[in-house]
Amino acid sequence: MKRLIRFSVAAFVLVGVLIFAAALAGGLTDDSAFTPAAREAAH
């Protein structure tokens, strides 16, 4: 049972890292998203 829990946590972390890497590679974290104009549009 402990092994299954440990595997689940490891798989969850791995998926999170892969999503984050894909976001960086795809430009989802583009610098233009953090400009003052973008912040005003978000409010």
N, C-alpha and C positions, 0 to 999 in steps of 0.2 A: 504494500500500500504506500509506504514511504517513497519507494522508487517511482511509482506512478505520479505522485504529487511533485516530486523533484523534476521529473520529465515534463510535466505540464507547465511548471514555472519556467523551465529552461526554454521550452517551445514558445511560450508567450513572450519572453524577453527577446528571443531570436526574431520573431515576427515583428515586434516593435522596432527593433534595430533595422530590419530590412525595409519597413515602411518609411522610417526616417531617412535611410540612405536613398530610397527611391524619390522621396520628396526633394532632397538636396539635388539629386541628379536631374530631376525634372524641372527644377527652377520654381517649385512651389514656395520656397522660402526666398523669393526674389527680394532684393533690397527696396524695390519700388513700393512694396507692400507696407513699408515702415516710414513712408514720407508723411509730413504733416497733413498734406492734402488727403491722403488715404485715411488718416486718423479722423479727420473731420467728416469724411464720407461715412465712416463707421458709426458715428454718433447719430 
